Amino acid sequence: MGCFIAFARMVIVVSGTWLALIALLFLPALLPARWQYYIYSPASVGLWMLSMLVAPIPACLVLRKWISAPTES
């Protein structure tokens, strides 16, 4: 049961990281249209896609104590 809870917490951390990154992708849409060309350049979108793969790893490392903590019964 403890392994399932640790896995579920890891899924929560990864999902939360992805939701934050998706929010950061859409926030520049609130800026004027002439700025969006620079913000949504191919390089920045490529870096965003790379961060979708890499960012959950440090997030899980930072929260590893919470992920592996036993549950209170």
C-alpha positions as a printed Julia matrix, in Angstrom:
73×3 Matrix{Float64}:
  0.0    0.0     0.0
  2.87   2.38    0.78
  4.34   1.89   -2.68
  1.0    2.81   -4.28
  0.76   5.97   -2.2
  4.32   6.97   -3.12
  3.52   6.41   -6.8
  0.3    8.43   -6.5
  2.18  11.3    -4.85
  4.79  11.2    -7.6
  2.02  11.41  -10.2
  0.6   14.42   -8.36
  4.0   16.17   -8.39
  4.55  15.48  -12.1
  1.01  16.56  -13.0
  1.35  19.74  -10.95
  4.65  20.54  -12.65
  3.11  20.03  -16.08
  0.09  22.19  -15.2
  2.4   24.98  -14.05
  4.4   24.76  -17.27
  1.24  24.81  -19.39
  0.03  27.88  -17.5
  3.37  29.56  -18.16
  2.99  28.75  -21.86
 -0.41  30.43  -22.08
  0.27  33.46  -19.86
  2.06  35.46  -22.61
 -1.18  35.33  -24.62
 -2.33  38.2   -22.39
  0.45  40.42  -23.78
  0.06  42.6   -26.88
  0.19  40.74  -30.2
  3.48  42.3   -31.29
  5.27  40.73  -28.3
  3.88  37.25  -28.91
  6.07  36.8   -31.98
  9.17  37.0   -29.8
  7.83  35.0   -26.9
  6.43  32.16  -29.02
  9.53  31.76  -31.17
 10.5   28.23  -32.24
 13.42  28.29  -29.81
 11.27  29.2   -26.8
  8.64  26.59  -27.66
 11.41  24.01  -28.07
 12.81  24.92  -24.66
  9.31  24.67  -23.2
  8.9   21.17  -24.65
 12.28  20.18  -23.24
 11.28  21.52  -19.84
  8.15  19.35  -19.94
 10.49  16.36  -19.96
 13.17  17.6   -17.57
 11.32  19.7   -14.96
  9.46  16.83  -13.23
 12.79  15.23  -12.26
 14.0   18.12  -10.04
 10.46  18.57   -8.73
 10.4   14.95   -7.58
 13.88  15.3    -6.11
 12.89  18.39   -4.13
  9.7   16.74   -2.84
 11.17  13.25   -2.34
 10.68  13.34    1.44
  6.96  14.05    1.0
  6.65  11.44   -1.73
  8.22   8.68    0.36
  6.76   9.74    3.75
  4.57   7.14    5.41
  0.9    7.97    5.68
 -0.77   8.61    9.0
 -3.31   5.97    9.93
